[in-house]
């Protein structure tokens, strides 16, 4: 389902470009409380009107509860 949320978005620094992180990839951080479902690889994220592909998702939890999704996007 489509959902509009606020996110903190940044480009990866040159020293972070390694492994699965490629030049041009971005990182989006979204509060888990803003989403109805956990994002997963191959889902889409629209940033600034551009559709990007989710490459990976890292979940930060407080106890057993998801707090923030750190999402790597490409496109």
MOQUI-V668933 format. One record per residue. N is the residue number from 1. SS is DSSP state (h for helix, s for strand, l for the rest). PSI is psi in radians with two decimals (999 if undefined). NEAR is the number of other C-alpha atoms within 10 Angstrom. Layout:
n-><N | N>
ss-><SS | SS>
psi-><PSI | PSI>
near-><NEAR | NEAR>
This chain:
n-><1 | 2 | 3 | 4 | 5 | 6 | 7 | 8 | 9 | 10 | 11 | 12 | 13 | 14 | 15 | 16 | 17 | 18 | 19 | 20 | 21 | 22 | 23 | 24 | 25 | 26 | 27 | 28 | 29 | 30 | 31 | 32 | 33 | 34 | 35 | 36 | 37 | 38 | 39 | 40 | 41 | 42 | 43 | 44 | 45 | 46 | 47 | 48 | 49 | 50 | 51 | 52 | 53 | 54 | 55 | 56 | 57 | 58 | 59 | 60 | 61 | 62 | 63 | 64 | 65 | 66 | 67 | 68 | 69 | 70 | 71 | 72 | 73 | 74 | 75>
ss-><l | l | l | l | l | l | l | s | s | s | s | l | l | h | h | h | l | l | l | l | l | l | l | l | l | s | s | s | s | s | s | h | h | h | l | l | l | l | l | l | l | l | l | s | s | s | s | l | l | s | s | s | s | s | s | s | s | s | s | s | s | s | l | l | s | s | s | s | s | s | s | s | s | s | l>
psi-><2.53 | 2.38 | 2.39 | 2.19 | 2.85 | 2.51 | 2.64 | 2.13 | 2.40 | 2.75 | 2.62 | 2.52 | 2.69 | -0.67 | -0.23 | -0.14 | 1.75 | 2.84 | -2.20 | -0.14 | 2.13 | 2.76 | 2.33 | -0.28 | 2.70 | 2.80 | 2.27 | 2.34 | 2.19 | 2.31 | 2.30 | -0.55 | -0.28 | -0.20 | 2.60 | -0.31 | 2.65 | 2.26 | 2.67 | 2.80 | 2.51 | -0.09 | 2.93 | 2.62 | 2.29 | 2.11 | 2.13 | 0.59 | -0.02 | 2.25 | 2.18 | 2.64 | 2.33 | 2.16 | -0.82 | 2.74 | 2.25 | 2.27 | 2.21 | 2.24 | 2.69 | 1.89 | -2.18 | 0.16 | 2.24 | 2.33 | -0.79 | 2.42 | 2.20 | 1.96 | 2.23 | 2.18 | 2.69 | 2.54 | 999>
near-><4 | 8 | 9 | 9 | 9 | 10 | 15 | 10 | 16 | 12 | 14 | 16 | 11 | 10 | 6 | 11 | 13 | 9 | 6 | 10 | 17 | 15 | 14 | 13 | 20 | 20 | 20 | 19 | 18 | 20 | 16 | 19 | 12 | 14 | 14 | 10 | 10 | 10 | 20 | 14 | 13 | 12 | 12 | 18 | 21 | 11 | 12 | 6 | 7 | 9 | 13 | 18 | 18 | 22 | 19 | 18 | 18 | 13 | 17 | 15 | 12 | 9 | 7 | 7 | 11 | 14 | 15 | 17 | 21 | 20 | 22 | 25 | 28 | 18 | 13>
